[in-house]
Amino acid sequence: MLLRNLDLKAGLCNGTRMKVCALQNSYIDAEVLTGVSGGKRVFIPRIQLAPLDSNLPFVLKRRQFPVRSAYSTTINKSQGQTFDRVGLYLKKCFSHAQLYVACSRTRAFNSLFFKIDKHLI
């Protein structure tokens, strides 16, 4: 999942889900999975990051990829997306609106799975 807005016109914005095709030292070769650029191959470069409010006696800079491995996502991040399979872990109660959004993210309801802790029943 992309963590920065890199190129809005190309669909490379915060929250874009991608599949890594190749991992190189200076870039990631990835395929966009969501949005108008779905299916497009893109290159994600390392970017330079520096803290804004550092009180260090030296300048701290680092170069890293603006991505994070995402095996799961929050209900709020999933809004507006459609998935082949959806699994919900119902650890604690939340609003009915969130439950509706989570359940409506799948293409077919036989692809919707729940995990419920026994102490909640």
C-alpha positions in Angstrom: 0.0 0.0 0.0 1.4 3.4 -1.0 1.8 5.9 1.9 2.4 9.1 -0.1 0.9 11.0 -3.0 3.5 10.5 -5.7 1.7 11.2 -9.0 -2.1 11.9 -8.7 -2.6 11.9 -12.5 -1.1 8.4 -12.7 -3.2 7.2 -9.8 -0.3 6.9 -7.4 -1.8 8.4 -4.3 -2.0 7.6 -0.6 -3.8 4.2 0.0 -3.2 2.8 -3.5 -2.9 -1.0 -3.4 -0.3 -2.6 -5.5 1.3 -6.0 -6.2 5.1 -6.0 -6.1 6.4 -7.6 -9.3 10.2 -6.9 -8.7 12.1 -5.4 -5.8 15.3 -3.5 -6.8 17.7 -1.4 -4.8 16.5 2.0 -6.0 12.9 1.2 -7.1 9.9 -1.2 -6.8 8.3 -2.5 -10.0 4.6 -2.9 -9.1 1.2 -3.4 -10.6 -1.6 -1.1 -9.5 -4.6 -3.1 -8.2 -7.1 -0.4 -7.6 -8.5 2.8 -9.2 -8.4 4.1 -12.7 -4.8 2.9 -13.1 -5.7 -0.7 -12.2 -3.5 -3.2 -14.1 -0.8 -0.6 -14.9 2.8 -1.3 -14.2 4.5 1.5 -12.2 8.0 2.2 -10.7 8.0 3.4 -7.1 11.4 5.2 -6.3 13.0 5.6 -2.9 12.3 9.1 -1.6 14.3 11.1 0.9 12.6 11.7 4.2 13.7 14.1 7.0 11.9 14.9 10.3 10.5 18.4 10.5 10.7 18.9 14.3 14.0 17.4 15.0 16.0 18.9 17.9 19.1 16.9 17.0 22.5 18.6 16.5 22.8 17.0 13.0 20.5 16.7 10.0 18.8 13.3 9.9 17.9 12.2 6.4 17.0 8.8 5.1 15.9 7.3 1.8 13.1 4.7 1.8 10.3 3.3 -0.2 6.9 5.0 0.6 5.1 1.7 0.9 3.9 -0.7 3.6 3.0 -4.3 3.4 -0.7 -4.7 3.7 -2.3 -8.0 4.5 -5.3 -6.3 5.9 -6.9 -2.9 5.9 -9.3 -1.0 8.0 -13.0 -0.7 7.3 -12.6 3.1 6.6 -9.7 2.5 4.1 -11.7 -0.2 2.3 -14.7 2.1 1.6 -15.2 2.5 -2.1 -13.2 -0.7 -3.0 -14.5 -4.1 -4.0 -12.7 -7.4 -3.1 -13.1 -11.0 -4.2 -13.0 -12.2 -0.5 -13.6 -10.3 2.7 -12.8 -11.6 6.2 -14.0 -9.7 9.2 -12.5 -10.1 12.7 -15.2 -8.9 15.1 -13.1 -8.4 18.3 -15.3 -5.7 19.7 -18.6 -4.1 18.9 -18.6 -1.2 16.5 -21.3 0.8 14.7 -23.9 -0.7 12.3 -22.7 1.6 9.6 -19.2 0.2 9.8 -20.6 -3.4 9.6 -22.6 -2.5 6.5 -19.5 -1.0 4.8 -17.4 -4.0 5.7 -20.0 -6.5 4.5 -20.7 -4.6 1.2 -17.1 -4.7 0.1 -17.3 -8.2 -1.4 -18.6 -9.2 -4.8 -20.6 -12.2 -3.5 -21.9 -12.8 0.0 -20.6 -16.4 -0.1 -17.1 -14.8 -0.1 -17.7 -13.0 3.2 -16.2 -14.6 6.3 -16.4 -13.7 10.0 -14.2 -14.5 13.0 -15.9 -14.0 16.3 -14.3 -14.5 19.7 -16.2 -17.0 21.9 -16.4 -14.5 24.8 -18.5 -12.1 22.7 -21.3 -14.6 22.2 
